[in-house]
């Protein structure tokens, strides 16, 4: 997860600064460094949330259900008594 967040931080910094320079070049509107930093931080935090969610879903898919231990289990691995 750390690597994904660091990569996202670097990509966000590059993309936001390029976009700000293009806006300044074509529109003569200067985007202050504070707003650039806010955008970079927001993109990084949102990506960290999504990466964490993906990791949690991956862990949940790897777990084995506790089936076969109770009488009303509907799974395919129900023991016949």
N, CA, C and O atoms as a Maestro MAE file, in Angstrom:
{
 s_m_m2io_version
 :::
 2.0.0
}

f_m_ct {
 s_m_title
 :::
 protein
 m_atom[324] {
  # First column is atom index #
  i_m_mmod_type
  r_m_x_coord
  r_m_y_coord
  r_m_z_coord
  i_m_residue_number
  s_m_chain_name
  s_m_pdb_residue_name
  s_m_pdb_atom_name
  i_m_atomic_number
  :::
  1 25 0.823 -1.187 0.000 1 A "UNK " " N  " 7
  2 3 0.000 0.000 0.000 1 A "UNK " " CA " 6
  3 2 0.864 1.246 0.000 1 A "UNK " " C  " 6
  4 15 0.518 2.250 -0.623 1 A "UNK " " O  " 8
  5 25 1.988 1.181 0.699 2 A "UNK " " N  " 7
  6 3 2.861 2.352 0.765 2 A "UNK " " CA " 6
  7 2 3.361 2.751 -0.617 2 A "UNK " " C  " 6
  8 15 3.431 3.935 -0.945 2 A "UNK " " O  " 8
  9 25 3.705 1.756 -1.417 3 A "UNK " " N  " 7
  10 3 4.236 2.056 -2.743 3 A "UNK " " CA " 6
  11 2 3.170 2.699 -3.618 3 A "UNK " " C  " 6
  12 15 3.463 3.628 -4.371 3 A "UNK " " O  " 8
  13 25 1.956 2.220 -3.527 4 A "UNK " " N  " 7
  14 3 0.872 2.781 -4.345 4 A "UNK " " CA " 6
  15 2 0.598 4.230 -3.960 4 A "UNK " " C  " 6
  16 15 0.345 5.064 -4.830 4 A "UNK " " O  " 8
  17 25 0.646 4.535 -2.676 5 A "UNK " " N  " 7
  18 3 0.388 5.902 -2.224 5 A "UNK " " CA " 6
  19 2 1.531 6.828 -2.652 5 A "UNK " " C  " 6
  20 15 1.282 7.955 -3.080 5 A "UNK " " O  " 8
  21 25 2.768 6.367 -2.542 6 A "UNK " " N  " 7
  22 3 3.898 7.198 -2.972 6 A "UNK " " CA " 6
  23 2 3.870 7.438 -4.478 6 A "UNK " " C  " 6
  24 15 4.150 8.544 -4.940 6 A "UNK " " O  " 8
  25 25 3.532 6.406 -5.239 7 A "UNK " " N  " 7
  26 3 3.443 6.571 -6.693 7 A "UNK " " CA " 6
  27 2 2.329 7.552 -7.033 7 A "UNK " " C  " 6
  28 15 2.497 8.399 -7.910 7 A "UNK " " O  " 8
  29 25 1.201 7.445 -6.352 8 A "UNK " " N  " 7
  30 3 0.096 8.365 -6.593 8 A "UNK " " CA " 6
  31 2 0.479 9.794 -6.229 8 A "UNK " " C  " 6
  32 15 0.101 10.734 -6.928 8 A "UNK " " O  " 8
  33 25 1.221 9.962 -5.148 9 A "UNK " " N  " 7
  34 3 1.673 11.294 -4.749 9 A "UNK " " CA " 6
  35 2 2.553 11.921 -5.829 9 A "UNK " " C  " 6
  36 15 2.376 13.088 -6.178 9 A "UNK " " O  " 8
  37 25 3.484 11.160 -6.346 10 A "UNK " " N  " 7
  38 3 4.366 11.682 -7.393 10 A "UNK " " CA " 6
  39 2 3.598 11.996 -8.673 10 A "UNK " " C  " 6
  40 15 3.800 13.047 -9.281 10 A "UNK " " O  " 8
  41 25 2.728 11.095 -9.075 11 A "UNK " " N  " 7
  42 3 1.942 11.321 -10.296 11 A "UNK " " CA " 6
  43 2 1.012 12.519 -10.122 11 A "UNK " " C  " 6
  44 15 0.858 13.325 -11.040 11 A "UNK " " O  " 8
  45 25 0.390 12.640 -8.943 12 A "UNK " " N  " 7
  46 3 -0.501 13.775 -8.689 12 A "UNK " " CA " 6
  47 2 0.266 15.088 -8.718 12 A "UNK " " C  " 6
  48 15 -0.224 16.076 -9.264 12 A "UNK " " O  " 8
  49 25 1.459 15.113 -8.140 13 A "UNK " " N  " 7
  50 3 2.266 16.339 -8.147 13 A "UNK " " CA " 6
  51 2 2.621 16.754 -9.566 13 A "UNK " " C  " 6
  52 15 2.561 17.935 -9.909 13 A "UNK " " O  " 8
  53 25 2.983 15.796 -10.373 14 A "UNK " " N  " 7
  54 3 3.359 16.108 -11.758 14 A "UNK " " CA " 6
  55 2 2.143 16.573 -12.557 14 A "UNK " " C  " 6
  56 15 2.208 17.586 -13.254 14 A "UNK " " O  " 8
  57 25 1.043 15.843 -12.460 15 A "UNK " " N  " 7
  58 3 -0.150 16.163 -13.256 15 A "UNK " " CA " 6
  59 2 -0.752 17.504 -12.838 15 A "UNK " " C  " 6
  60 15 -1.144 18.297 -13.694 15 A "UNK " " O  " 8
  61 25 -0.828 17.763 -11.541 16 A "UNK " " N  " 7
  62 3 -1.418 19.024 -11.069 16 A "UNK " " CA " 6
  63 2 -0.561 20.206 -11.511 16 A "UNK " " C  " 6
  64 15 -1.098 21.225 -11.947 16 A "UNK " " O  " 8
  65 25 0.748 20.089 -11.406 17 A "UNK " " N  " 7
  66 3 1.610 21.200 -11.819 17 A "UNK " " CA " 6
  67 2 1.572 21.418 -13.329 17 A "UNK " " C  " 6
  68 15 1.586 22.560 -13.788 17 A "UNK " " O  " 8
  69 25 1.525 20.347 -14.096 18 A "UNK " " N  " 7
  70 3 1.410 20.504 -15.559 18 A "UNK " " CA " 6
  71 2 0.071 21.157 -15.912 18 A "UNK " " C  " 6
  72 15 0.015 22.049 -16.758 18 A "UNK " " O  " 8
  73 25 -0.995 20.713 -15.267 19 A "UNK " " N  " 7
  74 3 -2.315 21.305 -15.532 19 A "UNK " " CA " 6
  75 2 -2.332 22.787 -15.146 19 A "UNK " " C  " 6
  76 15 -2.904 23.604 -15.869 19 A "UNK " " O  " 8
  77 25 -1.718 23.139 -14.029 20 A "UNK " " N  " 7
  78 3 -1.683 24.541 -13.607 20 A "UNK " " CA " 6
  79 2 -0.876 25.396 -14.583 20 A "UNK " " C  " 6
  80 15 -1.249 26.534 -14.870 20 A "UNK " " O  " 8
  81 25 0.214 24.858 -15.087 21 A "UNK " " N  " 7
  82 3 1.011 25.602 -16.061 21 A "UNK " " CA " 6
  83 2 0.255 25.774 -17.379 21 A "UNK " " C  " 6
  84 15 0.337 26.829 -18.007 21 A "UNK " " O  " 8
  85 25 -0.476 24.748 -17.797 22 A "UNK " " N  " 7
  86 3 -1.271 24.863 -19.020 22 A "UNK " " CA " 6
  87 2 -2.390 25.887 -18.860 22 A "UNK " " C  " 6
  88 15 -2.667 26.648 -19.787 22 A "UNK " " O  " 8
  89 25 -3.035 25.914 -17.699 23 A "UNK " " N  " 7
  90 3 -4.074 26.904 -17.443 23 A "UNK " " CA " 6
  91 2 -3.476 28.303 -17.471 23 A "UNK " " C  " 6
  92 15 -4.090 29.227 -18.004 23 A "UNK " " O  " 8
  93 25 -2.293 28.470 -16.907 24 A "UNK " " N  " 7
  94 3 -1.646 29.780 -16.920 24 A "UNK " " CA " 6
  95 2 -1.237 30.179 -18.336 24 A "UNK " " C  " 6
  96 15 -1.369 31.341 -18.720 24 A "UNK " " O  " 8
  97 25 -0.746 29.226 -19.101 25 A "UNK " " N  " 7
  98 3 -0.286 29.522 -20.458 25 A "UNK " " CA " 6
  99 2 -1.442 29.873 -21.380 25 A "UNK " " C  " 6
  100 15 -1.362 30.840 -22.136 25 A "UNK " " O  " 8
  101 25 -2.522 29.089 -21.321 26 A "UNK " " N  " 7
  102 3 -3.629 29.297 -22.246 26 A "UNK " " CA " 6
  103 2 -4.686 30.268 -21.725 26 A "UNK " " C  " 6
  104 15 -5.377 30.903 -22.522 26 A "UNK " " O  " 8
  105 25 -4.826 30.396 -20.424 27 A "UNK " " N  " 7
  106 3 -5.903 31.222 -19.886 27 A "UNK " " CA " 6
  107 2 -5.470 32.422 -19.082 27 A "UNK " " C  " 6
  108 15 -6.316 33.202 -18.645 27 A "UNK " " O  " 8
  109 25 -4.189 32.596 -18.874 28 A "UNK " " N  " 7
  110 3 -3.645 33.694 -18.063 28 A "UNK " " CA " 6
  111 2 -4.254 33.733 -16.660 28 A "UNK " " C  " 6
  112 15 -4.471 34.808 -16.100 28 A "UNK " " O  " 8
  113 25 -4.526 32.562 -16.101 29 A "UNK " " N  " 7
  114 3 -5.028 32.460 -14.736 29 A "UNK " " CA " 6
  115 2 -3.980 31.717 -13.926 29 A "UNK " " C  " 6
  116 15 -3.645 30.574 -14.234 29 A "UNK " " O  " 8
  117 25 -3.459 32.371 -12.883 30 A "UNK " " N  " 7
  118 3 -2.440 31.738 -12.053 30 A "UNK " " CA " 6
  119 2 -3.117 30.972 -10.917 30 A "UNK " " C  " 6
  120 15 -3.933 31.532 -10.184 30 A "UNK " " O  " 8
  121 25 -2.781 29.710 -10.775 31 A "UNK " " N  " 7
  122 3 -3.295 28.888 -9.680 31 A "UNK " " CA " 6
  123 2 -2.231 28.886 -8.591 31 A "UNK " " C  " 6
  124 15 -1.107 28.433 -8.810 31 A "UNK " " O  " 8
  125 25 -2.590 29.392 -7.426 32 A "UNK " " N  " 7
  126 3 -1.638 29.543 -6.326 32 A "UNK " " CA " 6
  127 2 -1.124 28.185 -5.863 32 A "UNK " " C  " 6
  128 15 -1.788 27.161 -6.019 32 A "UNK " " O  " 8
  129 25 0.066 28.206 -5.294 33 A "UNK " " N  " 7
  130 3 0.699 26.971 -4.840 33 A "UNK " " CA " 6
  131 2 -0.116 26.298 -3.739 33 A "UNK " " C  " 6
  132 15 -0.113 25.072 -3.633 33 A "UNK " " O  " 8
  133 25 -0.813 27.084 -2.917 34 A "UNK " " N  " 7
  134 3 -1.655 26.504 -1.869 34 A "UNK " " CA " 6
  135 2 -2.719 25.582 -2.464 34 A "UNK " " C  " 6
  136 15 -2.939 24.480 -1.961 34 A "UNK " " O  " 8
  137 25 -3.379 26.031 -3.533 35 A "UNK " " N  " 7
  138 3 -4.425 25.221 -4.153 35 A "UNK " " CA " 6
  139 2 -3.845 23.993 -4.851 35 A "UNK " " C  " 6
  140 15 -4.482 22.941 -4.904 35 A "UNK " " O  " 8
  141 25 -2.652 24.133 -5.375 36 A "UNK " " N  " 7
  142 3 -1.992 22.969 -5.977 36 A "UNK " " CA " 6
  143 2 -1.702 21.916 -4.915 36 A "UNK " " C  " 6
  144 15 -1.925 20.725 -5.132 36 A "UNK " " O  " 8
  145 25 -1.206 22.363 -3.771 37 A "UNK " " N  " 7
  146 3 -0.895 21.419 -2.687 37 A "UNK " " CA " 6
  147 2 -2.173 20.758 -2.165 37 A "UNK " " C  " 6
  148 15 -2.176 19.569 -1.847 37 A "UNK " " O  " 8
  149 25 -3.255 21.531 -2.080 38 A "UNK " " N  " 7
  150 3 -4.536 20.970 -1.639 38 A "UNK " " CA " 6
  151 2 -5.009 19.896 -2.622 38 A "UNK " " C  " 6
  152 15 -5.470 18.836 -2.198 38 A "UNK " " O  " 8
  153 25 -4.902 20.152 -3.908 39 A "UNK " " N  " 7
  154 3 -5.295 19.155 -4.908 39 A "UNK " " CA " 6
  155 2 -4.445 17.895 -4.808 39 A "UNK " " C  " 6
  156 15 -4.965 16.781 -4.858 39 A "UNK " " O  " 8
  157 25 -3.141 18.075 -4.667 40 A "UNK " " N  " 7
  158 3 -2.239 16.920 -4.572 40 A "UNK " " CA " 6
  159 2 -2.559 16.096 -3.332 40 A "UNK " " C  " 6
  160 15 -2.599 14.867 -3.394 40 A "UNK " " O  " 8
  161 25 -2.786 16.763 -2.212 41 A "UNK " " N  " 7
  162 3 -3.103 16.054 -0.966 41 A "UNK " " CA " 6
  163 2 -4.445 15.325 -1.079 41 A "UNK " " C  " 6
  164 15 -4.572 14.184 -0.636 41 A "UNK " " O  " 8
  165 25 -5.433 15.978 -1.664 42 A "UNK " " N  " 7
  166 3 -6.736 15.348 -1.825 42 A "UNK " " CA " 6
  167 2 -6.683 14.110 -2.704 42 A "UNK " " C  " 6
  168 15 -7.274 13.082 -2.374 42 A "UNK " " O  " 8
  169 25 -5.976 14.209 -3.820 43 A "UNK " " N  " 7
  170 3 -5.839 13.056 -4.713 43 A "UNK " " CA " 6
  171 2 -5.131 11.910 -4.007 43 A "UNK " " C  " 6
  172 15 -5.518 10.751 -4.156 43 A "UNK " " O  " 8
  173 25 -4.101 12.229 -3.243 44 A "UNK " " N  " 7
  174 3 -3.341 11.192 -2.539 44 A "UNK " " CA " 6
  175 2 -4.186 10.514 -1.465 44 A "UNK " " C  " 6
  176 15 -4.142 9.291 -1.330 44 A "UNK " " O  " 8
  177 25 -4.950 11.282 -0.703 45 A "UNK " " N  " 7
  178 3 -5.770 10.699 0.356 45 A "UNK " " CA " 6
  179 2 -6.881 9.831 -0.233 45 A "UNK " " C  " 6
  180 15 -7.156 8.746 0.279 45 A "UNK " " O  " 8
  181 25 -7.510 10.295 -1.290 46 A "UNK " " N  " 7
  182 3 -8.568 9.507 -1.928 46 A "UNK " " CA " 6
  183 2 -8.011 8.201 -2.484 46 A "UNK " " C  " 6
  184 15 -8.643 7.151 -2.363 46 A "UNK " " O  " 8
  185 25 -6.835 8.264 -3.091 47 A "UNK " " N  " 7
  186 3 -6.243 7.029 -3.615 47 A "UNK " " CA " 6
  187 2 -5.848 6.085 -2.484 47 A "UNK " " C  " 6
  188 15 -5.941 4.868 -2.643 47 A "UNK " " O  " 8
  189 25 -5.409 6.622 -1.343 48 A "UNK " " N  " 7
  190 3 -5.076 5.759 -0.208 48 A "UNK " " CA " 6
  191 2 -6.319 5.029 0.303 48 A "UNK " " C  " 6
  192 15 -6.240 3.859 0.677 48 A "UNK " " O  " 8
  193 25 -7.456 5.709 0.321 49 A "UNK " " N  " 7
  194 3 -8.700 5.076 0.752 49 A "UNK " " CA " 6
  195 2 -9.082 3.943 -0.200 49 A "UNK " " C  " 6
  196 15 -9.457 2.855 0.237 49 A "UNK " " O  " 8
  197 25 -8.983 4.211 -1.513 50 A "UNK " " N  " 7
  198 3 -9.343 3.177 -2.484 50 A "UNK " " CA " 6
  199 2 -8.373 2.005 -2.460 50 A "UNK " " C  " 6
  200 15 -8.796 0.856 -2.592 50 A "UNK " " O  " 8
  201 25 -7.087 2.271 -2.295 51 A "UNK " " N  " 7
  202 3 -6.111 1.176 -2.221 51 A "UNK " " CA " 6
  203 2 -6.366 0.336 -0.978 51 A "UNK " " C  " 6
  204 15 -6.291 -0.892 -1.036 51 A "UNK " " O  " 8
  205 25 -6.667 0.980 0.143 52 A "UNK " " N  " 7
  206 3 -6.990 0.241 1.362 52 A "UNK " " CA " 6
  207 2 -8.230 -0.617 1.205 52 A "UNK " " C  " 6
  208 15 -8.278 -1.747 1.691 52 A "UNK " " O  " 8
  209 25 -9.236 -0.078 0.525 53 A "UNK " " N  " 7
  210 3 -10.457 -0.852 0.294 53 A "UNK " " CA " 6
  211 2 -10.184 -2.056 -0.602 53 A "UNK " " C  " 6
  212 15 -10.713 -3.143 -0.367 53 A "UNK " " O  " 8
  213 25 -9.364 -1.863 -1.621 54 A "UNK " " N  " 7
  214 3 -9.022 -2.979 -2.508 54 A "UNK " " CA " 6
  215 2 -8.255 -4.059 -1.751 54 A "UNK " " C  " 6
  216 15 -8.485 -5.250 -1.960 54 A "UNK " " O  " 8
  217 25 -7.348 -3.644 -0.874 55 A "UNK " " N  " 7
  218 3 -6.612 -4.628 -0.077 55 A "UNK " " CA " 6
  219 2 -7.544 -5.385 0.867 55 A "UNK " " C  " 6
  220 15 -7.395 -6.595 1.038 55 A "UNK " " O  " 8
  221 25 -8.499 -4.692 1.479 56 A "UNK " " N  " 7
  222 3 -9.446 -5.371 2.375 56 A "UNK " " CA " 6
  223 2 -10.318 -6.362 1.619 56 A "UNK " " C  " 6
  224 15 -10.573 -7.461 2.112 56 A "UNK " " O  " 8
  225 25 -10.774 -5.993 0.441 57 A "UNK " " N  " 7
  226 3 -11.579 -6.911 -0.353 57 A "UNK " " CA " 6
  227 2 -10.756 -8.130 -0.757 57 A "UNK " " C  " 6
  228 15 -11.267 -9.250 -0.769 57 A "UNK " " O  " 8
  229 25 -9.488 -7.917 -1.086 58 A "UNK " " N  " 7
  230 3 -8.614 -9.040 -1.433 58 A "UNK " " CA " 6
  231 2 -8.415 -9.994 -0.269 58 A "UNK " " C  " 6
  232 15 -8.371 -11.210 -0.459 58 A "UNK " " O  " 8
  233 25 -8.294 -9.451 0.933 59 A "UNK " " N  " 7
  234 3 -8.138 -10.304 2.117 59 A "UNK " " CA " 6
  235 2 -9.425 -11.070 2.394 59 A "UNK " " C  " 6
  236 15 -9.387 -12.246 2.757 59 A "UNK " " O  " 8
  237 25 -10.571 -10.399 2.222 60 A "UNK " " N  " 7
  238 3 -11.846 -11.081 2.473 60 A "UNK " " CA " 6
  239 2 -12.100 -12.193 1.474 60 A "UNK " " C  " 6
  240 15 -12.703 -13.209 1.821 60 A "UNK " " O  " 8
  241 25 -11.650 -12.017 0.234 61 A "UNK " " N  " 7
  242 3 -11.840 -13.072 -0.753 61 A "UNK " " CA " 6
  243 2 -10.964 -14.283 -0.464 61 A "UNK " " C  " 6
  244 15 -11.286 -15.391 -0.894 61 A "UNK " " O  " 8
  245 25 -9.876 -14.096 0.247 62 A "UNK " " N  " 7
  246 3 -8.975 -15.197 0.545 62 A "UNK " " CA " 6
  247 2 -9.379 -16.012 1.762 62 A "UNK " " C  " 6
  248 15 -8.848 -17.101 1.980 62 A "UNK " " O  " 8
  249 25 -10.316 -15.499 2.562 63 A "UNK " " N  " 7
  250 3 -10.729 -16.228 3.757 63 A "UNK " " CA " 6
  251 2 -11.625 -17.405 3.391 63 A "UNK " " C  " 6
  252 15 -12.381 -17.354 2.421 63 A "UNK " " O  " 8
  253 25 -11.524 -18.471 4.194 64 A "UNK " " N  " 7
  254 3 -12.385 -19.629 4.014 64 A "UNK " " CA " 6
  255 2 -13.571 -19.507 4.957 64 A "UNK " " C  " 6
  256 15 -13.389 -19.171 6.127 64 A "UNK " " O  " 8
  257 25 -14.757 -19.765 4.486 65 A "UNK " " N  " 7
  258 3 -15.925 -19.680 5.367 65 A "UNK " " CA " 6
  259 2 -15.918 -20.823 6.381 65 A "UNK " " C  " 6
  260 15 -15.363 -21.892 6.127 65 A "UNK " " O  " 8
  261 25 -16.527 -20.585 7.502 66 A "UNK " " N  " 7
  262 3 -16.625 -21.603 8.546 66 A "UNK " " CA " 6
  263 2 -17.870 -22.447 8.320 66 A "UNK " " C  " 6
  264 15 -18.779 -22.442 9.150 66 A "UNK " " O  " 8
  265 25 -17.921 -23.153 7.237 67 A "UNK " " N  " 7
  266 3 -19.106 -23.959 6.944 67 A "UNK " " CA " 6
  267 2 -18.842 -25.417 7.303 67 A "UNK " " C  " 6
  268 15 -17.697 -25.866 7.356 67 A "UNK " " O  " 8
  269 25 -19.904 -26.127 7.543 68 A "UNK " " N  " 7
  270 3 -19.811 -27.531 7.867 68 A "UNK " " CA " 6
  271 2 -19.786 -27.810 9.349 68 A "UNK " " C  " 6
  272 15 -19.746 -28.976 9.744 68 A "UNK " " O  " 8
  273 25 -19.806 -26.800 10.179 69 A "UNK " " N  " 7
  274 3 -19.732 -27.003 11.623 69 A "UNK " " CA " 6
  275 2 -21.094 -26.912 12.301 69 A "UNK " " C  " 6
  276 15 -21.222 -27.258 13.475 69 A "UNK " " O  " 8
  277 25 -22.095 -26.459 11.589 70 A "UNK " " N  " 7
  278 3 -23.426 -26.341 12.181 70 A "UNK " " CA " 6
  279 2 -24.417 -27.142 11.357 70 A "UNK " " C  " 6
  280 15 -24.108 -27.542 10.234 70 A "UNK " " O  " 8
  281 25 -25.588 -27.378 11.892 71 A "UNK " " N  " 7
  282 3 -26.574 -28.231 11.230 71 A "UNK " " CA " 6
  283 2 -27.265 -27.554 10.041 71 A "UNK " " C  " 6
  284 15 -27.702 -28.234 9.112 71 A "UNK " " O  " 8
  285 25 -27.364 -26.241 10.063 72 A "UNK " " N  " 7
  286 3 -28.122 -25.574 9.004 72 A "UNK " " CA " 6
  287 2 -27.218 -24.964 7.929 72 A "UNK " " C  " 6
  288 15 -27.618 -23.994 7.284 72 A "UNK " " O  " 8
  289 25 -26.048 -25.484 7.722 73 A "UNK " " N  " 7
  290 3 -25.157 -24.990 6.693 73 A "UNK " " CA " 6
  291 2 -25.694 -25.367 5.315 73 A "UNK " " C  " 6
  292 15 -26.067 -26.516 5.078 73 A "UNK " " O  " 8
  293 25 -25.730 -24.395 4.414 74 A "UNK " " N  " 7
  294 3 -26.267 -24.639 3.099 74 A "UNK " " CA " 6
  295 2 -25.178 -24.827 2.054 74 A "UNK " " C  " 6
  296 15 -25.486 -24.946 0.868 74 A "UNK " " O  " 8
  297 25 -23.915 -24.857 2.461 75 A "UNK " " N  " 7
  298 3 -22.822 -24.968 1.514 75 A "UNK " " CA " 6
  299 2 -22.682 -26.363 0.938 75 A "UNK " " C  " 6
  300 15 -23.324 -27.308 1.397 75 A "UNK " " O  " 8
  301 25 -21.833 -26.481 -0.075 76 A "UNK " " N  " 7
  302 3 -21.626 -27.758 -0.728 76 A "UNK " " CA " 6
  303 2 -20.818 -28.719 0.118 76 A "UNK " " C  " 6
  304 15 -20.842 -29.925 -0.128 76 A "UNK " " O  " 8
  305 25 -20.102 -28.210 1.109 77 A "UNK " " N  " 7
  306 3 -19.245 -29.069 1.920 77 A "UNK " " CA " 6
  307 2 -19.927 -29.512 3.219 77 A "UNK " " C  " 6
  308 15 -19.249 -29.813 4.201 77 A "UNK " " O  " 8
  309 25 -21.251 -29.553 3.227 78 A "UNK " " N  " 7
  310 3 -21.983 -29.995 4.412 78 A "UNK " " CA " 6
  311 2 -21.804 -31.499 4.600 78 A "UNK " " C  " 6
  312 15 -21.959 -32.295 3.675 78 A "UNK " " O  " 8
  313 25 -21.473 -31.846 5.828 79 A "UNK " " N  " 7
  314 3 -21.279 -33.274 6.129 79 A "UNK " " CA " 6
  315 2 -22.633 -33.958 6.252 79 A "UNK " " C  " 6
  316 15 -23.574 -33.413 6.828 79 A "UNK " " O  " 8
  317 25 -22.707 -35.139 5.710 80 A "UNK " " N  " 7
  318 3 -23.927 -35.922 5.860 80 A "UNK " " CA " 6
  319 2 -23.780 -36.801 7.092 80 A "UNK " " C  " 6
  320 15 -22.790 -37.515 7.245 80 A "UNK " " O  " 8
  321 25 -24.771 -36.742 7.962 81 A "UNK " " N  " 7
  322 3 -24.711 -37.526 9.205 81 A "UNK " " CA " 6
  323 2 -25.471 -38.817 9.081 81 A "UNK " " C  " 6
  324 15 -25.524 -39.596 10.032 81 A "UNK " " O  " 8
  :::
 }
 m_bond[323] {
  # First column is bond index #
  i_m_from
  i_m_to
  i_m_order
  :::
  1 1 2 1
  2 2 3 1
  3 3 4 2
  4 3 5 1
  5 5 6 1
  6 6 7 1
  7 7 8 2
  8 7 9 1
  9 9 10 1
  10 10 11 1
  11 11 12 2
  12 11 13 1
  13 13 14 1
  14 14 15 1
  15 15 16 2
  16 15 17 1
  17 17 18 1
  18 18 19 1
  19 19 20 2
  20 19 21 1
  21 21 22 1
  22 22 23 1
  23 23 24 2
  24 23 25 1
  25 25 26 1
  26 26 27 1
  27 27 28 2
  28 27 29 1
  29 29 30 1
  30 30 31 1
  31 31 32 2
  32 31 33 1
  33 33 34 1
  34 34 35 1
  35 35 36 2
  36 35 37 1
  37 37 38 1
  38 38 39 1
  39 39 40 2
  40 39 41 1
  41 41 42 1
  42 42 43 1
  43 43 44 2
  44 43 45 1
  45 45 46 1
  46 46 47 1
  47 47 48 2
  48 47 49 1
  49 49 50 1
  50 50 51 1
  51 51 52 2
  52 51 53 1
  53 53 54 1
  54 54 55 1
  55 55 56 2
  56 55 57 1
  57 57 58 1
  58 58 59 1
  59 59 60 2
  60 59 61 1
  61 61 62 1
  62 62 63 1
  63 63 64 2
  64 63 65 1
  65 65 66 1
  66 66 67 1
  67 67 68 2
  68 67 69 1
  69 69 70 1
  70 70 71 1
  71 71 72 2
  72 71 73 1
  73 73 74 1
  74 74 75 1
  75 75 76 2
  76 75 77 1
  77 77 78 1
  78 78 79 1
  79 79 80 2
  80 79 81 1
  81 81 82 1
  82 82 83 1
  83 83 84 2
  84 83 85 1
  85 85 86 1
  86 86 87 1
  87 87 88 2
  88 87 89 1
  89 89 90 1
  90 90 91 1
  91 91 92 2
  92 91 93 1
  93 93 94 1
  94 94 95 1
  95 95 96 2
  96 95 97 1
  97 97 98 1
  98 98 99 1
  99 99 100 2
  100 99 101 1
  101 101 102 1
  102 102 103 1
  103 103 104 2
  104 103 105 1
  105 105 106 1
  106 106 107 1
  107 107 108 2
  108 107 109 1
  109 109 110 1
  110 110 111 1
  111 111 112 2
  112 111 113 1
  113 113 114 1
  114 114 115 1
  115 115 116 2
  116 115 117 1
  117 117 118 1
  118 118 119 1
  119 119 120 2
  120 119 121 1
  121 121 122 1
  122 122 123 1
  123 123 124 2
  124 123 125 1
  125 125 126 1
  126 126 127 1
  127 127 128 2
  128 127 129 1
  129 129 130 1
  130 130 131 1
  131 131 132 2
  132 131 133 1
  133 133 134 1
  134 134 135 1
  135 135 136 2
  136 135 137 1
  137 137 138 1
  138 138 139 1
  139 139 140 2
  140 139 141 1
  141 141 142 1
  142 142 143 1
  143 143 144 2
  144 143 145 1
  145 145 146 1
  146 146 147 1
  147 147 148 2
  148 147 149 1
  149 149 150 1
  150 150 151 1
  151 151 152 2
  152 151 153 1
  153 153 154 1
  154 154 155 1
  155 155 156 2
  156 155 157 1
  157 157 158 1
  158 158 159 1
  159 159 160 2
  160 159 161 1
  161 161 162 1
  162 162 163 1
  163 163 164 2
  164 163 165 1
  165 165 166 1
  166 166 167 1
  167 167 168 2
  168 167 169 1
  169 169 170 1
  170 170 171 1
  171 171 172 2
  172 171 173 1
  173 173 174 1
  174 174 175 1
  175 175 176 2
  176 175 177 1
  177 177 178 1
  178 178 179 1
  179 179 180 2
  180 179 181 1
  181 181 182 1
  182 182 183 1
  183 183 184 2
  184 183 185 1
  185 185 186 1
  186 186 187 1
  187 187 188 2
  188 187 189 1
  189 189 190 1
  190 190 191 1
  191 191 192 2
  192 191 193 1
  193 193 194 1
  194 194 195 1
  195 195 196 2
  196 195 197 1
  197 197 198 1
  198 198 199 1
  199 199 200 2
  200 199 201 1
  201 201 202 1
  202 202 203 1
  203 203 204 2
  204 203 205 1
  205 205 206 1
  206 206 207 1
  207 207 208 2
  208 207 209 1
  209 209 210 1
  210 210 211 1
  211 211 212 2
  212 211 213 1
  213 213 214 1
  214 214 215 1
  215 215 216 2
  216 215 217 1
  217 217 218 1
  218 218 219 1
  219 219 220 2
  220 219 221 1
  221 221 222 1
  222 222 223 1
  223 223 224 2
  224 223 225 1
  225 225 226 1
  226 226 227 1
  227 227 228 2
  228 227 229 1
  229 229 230 1
  230 230 231 1
  231 231 232 2
  232 231 233 1
  233 233 234 1
  234 234 235 1
  235 235 236 2
  236 235 237 1
  237 237 238 1
  238 238 239 1
  239 239 240 2
  240 239 241 1
  241 241 242 1
  242 242 243 1
  243 243 244 2
  244 243 245 1
  245 245 246 1
  246 246 247 1
  247 247 248 2
  248 247 249 1
  249 249 250 1
  250 250 251 1
  251 251 252 2
  252 251 253 1
  253 253 254 1
  254 254 255 1
  255 255 256 2
  256 255 257 1
  257 257 258 1
  258 258 259 1
  259 259 260 2
  260 259 261 1
  261 261 262 1
  262 262 263 1
  263 263 264 2
  264 263 265 1
  265 265 266 1
  266 266 267 1
  267 267 268 2
  268 267 269 1
  269 269 270 1
  270 270 271 1
  271 271 272 2
  272 271 273 1
  273 273 274 1
  274 274 275 1
  275 275 276 2
  276 275 277 1
  277 277 278 1
  278 278 279 1
  279 279 280 2
  280 279 281 1
  281 281 282 1
  282 282 283 1
  283 283 284 2
  284 283 285 1
  285 285 286 1
  286 286 287 1
  287 287 288 2
  288 287 289 1
  289 289 290 1
  290 290 291 1
  291 291 292 2
  292 291 293 1
  293 293 294 1
  294 294 295 1
  295 295 296 2
  296 295 297 1
  297 297 298 1
  298 298 299 1
  299 299 300 2
  300 299 301 1
  301 301 302 1
  302 302 303 1
  303 303 304 2
  304 303 305 1
  305 305 306 1
  306 306 307 1
  307 307 308 2
  308 307 309 1
  309 309 310 1
  310 310 311 1
  311 311 312 2
  312 311 313 1
  313 313 314 1
  314 314 315 1
  315 315 316 2
  316 315 317 1
  317 317 318 1
  318 318 319 1
  319 319 320 2
  320 319 321 1
  321 321 322 1
  322 322 323 1
  323 323 324 2
  :::
 }
}
